Amino acid sequence: MDLRDSYRHYAPRWKLTLGPHITIHRPQESLVPIGKAIELFNSSPVCRGFTMSFNKIDAFIGKRNNAIYFEPDNYLPFCDIRKSYKSLAEQIFKNTTEEWDFHPHLTLINRLSGDAAQLMLKEIRSRPTHFTYILDRVCLYKKETEDDSWQEIAQNKLS
């Protein structure tokens, strides 16, 4: 969080309301009421937690919302968790068939202009960076259209 905040000047439109996280299913409209979504989520399968290193810094540049992110050393554990939550996502979300390239990453900062993203990427790559995180839970979030931020509504601890 401190590292992220030290780069806020690159993104005047910055608005990341979540702490470090990896999105395993694309955010979208709910198919069921929130109470039912929580009930379904709480009955999901138990997955194993794991520790992951992040050594590579990269960027999404050229899109509407440029972002700098940390790349995990291994995608497989994230793909396994995503797969184990697939049927649950199909019960909760309206459209899980939409094509979405699953790319596990930790966003450092987003809402950058293309130029700011290039400058920040060059600056941050000049510093040694290595992070290791314990991935210990999967969370369900909600965000209403008029809300400014995501709100955690349920959480499953990983074994």
N, C-alpha and C positions, 0 to 999 in steps of 0.2 A: 504494500500500500504506500509506503514511504517513497519507494522508487517511482511508482506511478505518479504520485503527487508532485515529485520533483520535475516532471515533464509537462505539467498542466499548461504551462505557457505556450506550448505548441498547438493547443487545441482550445481556442476560446469557446467553441460550441460543445465542449466536453460534457458528457452526462452519462457516466457509468454508475448506476445506482446499486450495483451488486459488488460484493467482494470477489476475490479470485474464484473462478468457476469455469467449468467446461460444459457447454450446452450439448446434451446428447440427443435431444429431439427438438426440431425447429419450433420456435414459439408460434402459436396459432390459436384460433378461436376454439373454445371448449364445446364439446358435443353434449356434455352433461352439466347439471348444476354443480356448483363448487362443492357442496357437501358430498355429492356422489363421487366426484373426482377424488376428493380426499379419502373417502372410503375405499375406492378402487386402489388408489396409490398405496394406502396402508396395508393392503393385502398382497402387495407385489412380492416377487421372489427375493430371497436374501442373496446378495452377491458378496463376494469377498472384496475387502478393501486392499489397497496396495500403495506402495511408495513409487513415485515417478520423478525422474530428473528431467529438467528442462534446460538445455544447453544452447539451443539455437534461437536467435531472434529473427523474426521475419515480419512481413507486412502484407496487408491487403491494400494494394494501391491501384487506382484506376476505377474503383467502384465509387458509388455515391458516398459511401461512408468509409473513408480510408482509416486503417487501424494498424497499430503495431502490436505484435503478439509474441508469446513464447511458445515454441514448438516442443511437444513432448518427445523424449527419446524413443518412445515406442507407442504406437497407436493401438495395438492389439487389446490391452486391458479395457480401453475406452470402447472399442468396438464390441467386446464381449458384454459389457454393461448395457450398451445401447441395444444389442440384440435381445438381452434378457428383459428389457423394458418395452420391446416392440409391441407385443400384444396389448399391454397396458395402454400404451400411447394410442393404439387404434380404438380403444374403448373410450378414451378421454377426449382426444382431439378430433375435430371435424375432418381434416384432410391430411392424412399421413402418407398419401400416395404422391404428393408433390415432390418433384425431383429436388434433391438437396444434397450436395456433396458434403458428406460428413467429414469434417476436418477438425479433430480435437486440437484445441489451443487455449491458452490463457491470454485474454486480451489485456494488454498493459494500458493502452489508451486508444480511444476512438474519436470519431468525428473530426478527423484531421483533414485539412486541405491536402491535395496531392503534393504540393511543394513542402509543406510542413512535415508530412509523412516521410518524404525523402530525406530531409534534413535531420529529423529525429532518428531515423533508422541509421543514418551514417554516424551520428553522435553516439547512440547507444551501442552500436557495434564496436566502437573504439574502446569500450570499457569491458573488462572481464565480467561475464555474467554466468552464473550457474545457480540454479535453484532446484531444490528438492522439496516436494510436497507429499504429504500423506493424504491420499484420497480416501475419506472415511464415511461419506454419506452421499445419498442422492436426494435432491430436493425438488419439490413441485412448487412452482411460482405462479402467481397470477398478476395480471396487469390489465386494468380496465382501460378502455380507449382514452378516457379523460384523465387517468392517473399519470403522474410524473415518474413513478418508480415501480419496480417489481416488488412484490411482497411474497415472502415464503409462506406457504400455507400448509405444507406437510414435509416430513423429512423421514427418510429411511437410513438407519445406520448400516454401514457395511460391516460384515463380520470379519 
